């Protein structure tokens, strides 16, 4: 099986390594002259600070090049300048330094493993990374009204929206193609904070696993290819005839109250390719729905959300604009979403966030309802 995967993916993974990574592979096997050439090429191509450090180290040790302490010191100074230029203006770097200062001021612990555990806890060093945008949008306005699924809910067309999304990279390079195996979780909630009793209108949960292959296909602008499996649901139960006939659901006049099934879910396989044209990135994503074995609460879901999407990402200065397009060309249904973010004050992890959506599939509960909505607030990643 491993051999088959290698044969299938090798044409896509040619030159997947960066020049620096190639240099490190050569360095590890002791081919120092070629490794030195790769590090020099990496430095010339992108002023790579890690390459500058390795060049200094090889001059110091005489690995692949004649030992030269003066040149080693020169390259060490260059590497230090590059590292400092990258981190000195970063508020996140300053925050990490503050957390390390807190750790160093703690009473020392003799056991090294215990000390390392304490360090990770203090600086929150557990490998979690952001996945999709993380945001809080206190104000979202929709044209029209949201449908209620229980008699007691009284929704307004103004609500708040929250999304949390993170990933954990699990294993690297199992096939030797420099791929990364990851798990991710995204939760998106719609909160009717301006309605009586402020109910939560809908929450969508999406765990997924996937593998990402970095690609550099000669002159083809493909930068990465990912394949994965995802499950998405809203965590709601299925309202059945048995539930509706239950005495506890009967009103005083003996008429069964109005209840509608809120359960929504689907499983799907997906693949995504990332392209670059100048400073603009394009994400082309396709998915294939896996049919449910049991009762399906939303069998026509892909009629509304389609079988794929195109996402354009345009960074300009400190701003970031994204345009998401979905379309089912058979049914003619789809959606468009435009989002814009910009740093809030001098923060590097808080951004103004503005989003406009029109079409189907804003949430699972309303996948078959056409929604036009504008929302504004803050994002904490992008």
N, C-alpha and C positions, 0 to 999 in steps of 0.2 A: 504493500500500500504506500509506503514511504517513497519507493522508487517511482511509482505512478505519479504521485503528487509532484515529485521533483521534475519529472519529464514534462508535465503539464505546465508547471509554473516557471521553468527555467527560461523560456523565451521572454517572459514578462519581467524576469528578475535580473536580466543582464545589466551589469553596471549599477546594481541597486545600491552599492556601497558608496559613501562619500570618499573623497581622496584621503581624508584623515583616517577613516575606518580601514581602508585598504592598507594604509601605512601601519596601523596598529596590528593588523593581521600578519603582515610581513615581519614586523618587529617581534611579535610573539614567537614566531618560528625561527628567529635568528637570522633572517635575511636583511641585515642592517643596511647594506648599500642601497637596495631598492626601497627599503622603508624610509631612508633619509630623503630619497628623491620624491617619494609620495608626500612626505611632510612639507618639503619645500614647495611642491606644486599646490598643496592645500593652502599654504600661507599666501602664495602669490595670487591664488584665485579668489580667496575670500578673507584674507588677513585673519586666519584662524588662530585664536590665542592658544588653543590646545596644541596646535602644530608648532607654534613658536616655542612652547615649553619643551616639547619632545626634541626639537632641533637643539635647544640648549643642553638638554640632558645628554644627547648623543655626542655633542662636541666635548662635554665634560668627561664622558667615559671613553671617548674614542671608539664609538660604535658606528661602523660604516663610513667613518670619516676620521681624518687625523685629529687626535686630541688637541684641543686648543682652548685653554682656560679663558683667554681674553674674549674669544668669540662666544664661548659658553655664557660668560657674564653678560655680554651684550644682548644675547637672545633671551636670557632670563629677565633682564630689565625690560625688553620689549614685551615679553609675555605678561609681566606684572603691569605694565602700562595698559595693555589691552584689557586685562581682567578688571583693572580699576575703572577704565572708561566705561565698561559695560555695567558695573555694579554701583558706582559711586552716586549716580543720580537716581537710583532705584529706591523707592519707598519700601518695597517689599524686602530688599536687601537690608535696609536699615532696621526693619522689623525683625528679621531673622537675627541680626546682630544683637538686638535688644533681648530677644529670647535666649540667645546663647549667653549673654551677660548674666541673666537671671540664673541660668543653669550653673555657671561657674561660681556664683556667689553662694550656692548651696553647700552644706557641709560635705566634705569629700567622703566617698564610699570606696572601700578597698577593693571589693570584688569588681572586676572590669565588666563582666556581663551585667551585673546589677546597675553599675554606673551608666552603661550604654542604654539600658531600659529607661532609666530616669531621664537621660538626655532626650530620647525619642518622645517621651511623654511631655516634657517641658516645651520642646520646639515643634510638637505635633508632626513628627517625621514618620509618617506611616504610608506614604506612597499614593494617597488618594489624589486624583487630578480631576479637573473639571472636564465635562464631556460636552453636552449642549449648553446653551446659555443658562446661567442662573440669574433669576430676576425676581423683583417684587414690583408689581404695577398696581399702586393703590387706586388708580382711576382708569376704568375701562368703560367706554360708552358704546352700546350697540343700537343700531336701528331696529326697531321692533322689540318684541318681548320674547323672553325665554319661556318655553313650555314647562308647566309644572307636572310632576309625575305622582304627586300625592296631594290630597285635598288641603292639607295644612300649609303647604308652601305657597308663598306669595312673592314671586320674583320681580325685581325691577330690571330695567335695562342698563343700570350702572352697577358695576361690581369690581372687585379686586382680583388680581391674578398672581399666582406664585408658581415658580418652577425651580426645582432643585435637581441637579444633574451632575453625576460624578462617575469616574471610572477608576478601575484598578488594573494596572498592567501585571499580568500573572507570570508568564513565561516568555523568554526571548529566544529566537533563533533555533527552534527545535529542528527545522528542516535545513538549516544552513543557508537560508535566504534572507537573513536579517529581519525576519518577520517578528511581530509582537502579538501575543495572545492576551486578550483583555476581557474583563467583565465590566458592565456598566449598569447604572440604575438611574432612571429619570422619573420624577413625580411632578405632575402639574395639577394645580388646584384652582378652582374658580369659586370665589367666596363672595356671597351676596351680603357684603358688610353693610350696605345701605338699606337693606330690607328689614322688615320686622323680624326680630329674633336672630338676624344675621346668619342664616343657614349656609352650609357649604353646598353649592349647587351640584358640583361634580369634581371628582378627583380621578385622574388617570395614572396608572402605575405601569412602568415599562422596564423590566429587567431584560438584559441581553448579553450575549457572549459573541465575540468576533475576533478575527485575526486580520492584521494589517501588514501588507507587504509594501515596503518603500520601493519605488520604481524610478529609474532614469533611462528611458528607452531611446537612446541615441538622440535624435532631434524631435521625437514625439513628446509633447508637453504633459505626459502623464506622470504625476508625482507620487501617487499612492493608489493601492487597490485594497479594499477591505471586503470580507465576506463574513456573514454572521447569521445568528438566529435570535429572534426577539419575540417576546410575549407582551401584549398590551391588554389591559382590562381596567374596568372602573370599580372592581371590588364589590359590586352590588349583587344581591340575590335575585332569583327569578320569581316573580309574582305568578303563582299558579292558580288554577280554579279552586284548588283545595284551600289556598290562603284566602281567596275572596269569599268563600263560603263559611269561613271560621266566624264564630259568634263574636269574637273579640273585635272583628273588623266591621261589625254592623253598627249603623247609626241608630239614634233613638227612635226614628220613625220606621225602622225596619228596612230601610233602603241601603243596599250595599254601597259604600262610598267609592269614589272614583280613584282607582289605583291603576297604574300602568307599569309594565315590566321595565326595570331600569338596568338590567344586566346587559353588559356589552363586553366583548373580548374577541381576540383573534391571535393566532400564531403565524409567524411568517419567516421565510428565509430572505435575506437581502444581500445585495452586493453594491459597492459604491466605488467609483473612480474619481480621483481628484486631478483636475487639469489646471495648468497655469498659463496665462497669457499676459505677460508684463506683470503688473501689480494686481490683476484681476484673477481670482480663482473660481473655478466652476466645479461643483460637486454633482455628478450624475448618479442617481440612486435608483435601483430597480428592486422590486420585491415580489415574492411569490407566496400567496396565502396557502397555508396548510389547512385542509378541510378538517373541521371538528368532527369527532366521532359521535358525540352526543348531540343534544339539542343545540341548535345554533340560533342565538338571539339576534344576530345581525348578518344574515347570509348575503345580503346585497352590499356589504360595506365597500368593496372595491369598485362598485358601480359609481360611487360618489367620490372616493379618494384616489381612484386610479391604480396603476401598477408601478408607478415610479414618480420621481420628481427631479427637478433641476434647481440647484441653488447657486446663485451668483454672489460672490463675496468681493466687495470693493473697499479696500483700505485706502484712505486718502488723508495724509497727515495723521492726526490723532483720532480721526473719526473712522467708523466702520459701518458700511451700509450693506445689507443683505437683501436679496430678492429671492423668494421661494415660489416655484411654480409647480402645480400639480394638475394633471388633466387625464381624464379617461376619454380617449378619442372615439369610443363606441357610443357611450351615453352622452358625451358632450359636457359632463360635469367635471368640476375641478375646483381649484382655489389658488389665490395669490396672497402672498404675505410680504410686506415691506417693513424692514426694521432698521433703525439707525441708533448708534450709540456714540457717546463722546465722554471723555474723562470728566468726572465731577471734581472741580477744583484741581488740586495737584495730586489727587489720589490715583494710584495705578490699579486699584482693584474695586473702584466704585465708579459707575458710569451713568450718565443720563441715558434713558432708554425709551424710545418711541416706536410703537408698532401699529401697523394697519393691516387688517385681514379682511378678505372678502371671498366667499365661496363656501364649500362644503367641508366638513371634517374638522371644524375648530376644536371640537371635543368628541369623545366617543358617544356620549349620551345624545348629542345633537349632530351625529355624522350625516344624517339625511336632511338636515335643515340648513337653508342658505343663511349665512350670517355675515353681516358687514359690521366691523367693530374697529374702534380706535382706542388705544391704551397708552398710558404714559407712566413712567416711574423710574426705577433704578435697576441696573444689572450689576452683578458682582463677578462676572467673567464674560468672555466673548471669544 
